[in-house]
C-alpha cells in the first residue's frame, strides 16, 4: 500500500520527533508546533494513563503552549494497544488537517510511532478481550514473569530472544501471535520493511550517553521534588496498584516497593534511575534502526536551535517537492 490518503489537502507530512527519554522531545515538539501552527500528538505508551503525570514526564496543562492529544486516554491498568493507538492517531491527523493544523507526533514509544505512520496491520490479538491474553496473564500472576518467559522460550525461542523476561505484556503478546499462526519474531522482521501509510518527516534527538545519564538523574530528582511519591500514594488510594506496579511502569513500581517497606526510598530512587537509563538505551537501539530519521545533536539542550534546524529541513524538503 502506498501513502495513505488523508484529508490533508496540501500534502504536508506529519512531523515526528523521536528519541530517548529525557532528550528534550516534549520541548522541541511544542516549539515546532508553535512555529507551524500545529498541535502535538503524544506517542507514549505510559502517558496515555490518567493520573500518571509526574512519573511519565507528561507536559502538565499549565506548561502546554499548544493543544496536546494522546494523553489521559485510559485508567492505569486498562487494556490498550498499538492497534488502538493507530486508530486514535490517524483520527487525530485527519482532524487536525481538517482544521488546517499541522500534526507533530512526539514520543519515545517506537511501536506507537510506527503504528501511527506505517502500514501496519494488527491481527485480532492486538485488540482487547482476548482469551489467550487472559490465560497467559493469569499464568504470569500465578507463576511469575520468568516462568512465563521460560515457557515462551521452550515453544518459540526466536521470539523469546527478542523480549526481556520482565516485559510480561510483550511475552503474552508473543503467545497471542502463536495462537494466530504467526510469531513475534516474524512480525519483528516485517517491521523492518513496512511501507509508510502516512506522509511523515522524522527527526531524532541524539545525545551522548554520559550527558543523557546526568539528565535522567536530574529528571528523576525533579520528579520527586514535584510530588512523585504523593502521586503514587494517590494512585494506590484509588485502586490502581496493578497498573502502576506493572514491569513497564518505571518510577511507579519502585516507589510502591518503598512505600510497602520492601526497599528503602534511597534504593528505590537509585533503581528508578538505573531502569530509566536502561529504557533509554533500548529506545536508542530501536530508533537507530530507522533510516528515515534525520538525527539532531541534543547534547546542549538548546531547544530553539533544534527547532530552527527542524524547520530548515522541512522548508528544504518543501522546496524539493515544488
C-alpha angles and dihedrals in degrees: 000000000000129000110322118255108249136186084243104117098189097050093234112164127238108256110231119200111190140163143107126318116280092021094115102259096142095052093046093047091054093047092050092045091052091050093048098040088246143134132234124248110195118222098192122126093208100042089064088077121095115234094016094105114127097038094050095048092242115178102248119231094251090055097049112106092176132031116279127208131190096047127117096007100144141008119266111281094018111132115262132160145188088255091058091047090051091058091044095048094046090051089051092051092052093045092051092047091051088055093047093250128138117236117228110191110200132176151095101245100103096193091054091051092051093044090054096047109025133068095261120160116201122207123220094275091068089067127076129266095047115159093208089055091050092050096052094040087058089048090054092048093050101038105022137249095281093053090050091051091046089056091051090047089054093051103031111014094170091060093041090056089061096052131069111236091235093057095090096170093054093045089051089048089056090056090049090053092050087055088054092054095254135087139234089238091055091050090048089055093048090053089068092063107036119132120230120262096187126044106248144163116214127213124178129196109227118195136175109259093231091052091045091050091057091047090052091052091050092045094053091047089050091050090055091049089049092057108271093152092053090047090054091047090052092050091050090049090054093052101257098126094122093052096048096043093054113123093251094051095098112187094022107060091049093052090047089055090052092048089050090052094243091122139004122265089243090056091044092053091049089050091051091053093047093047091048092052090051091049091050089053091053090049092052090049092051097048096042088066091063108089092192093071118102105212123221125193109244096175094116095042093228101158095181092054092047091050091052090052092051092049091048091053092048092049091050091051091048090052090051090053090055 
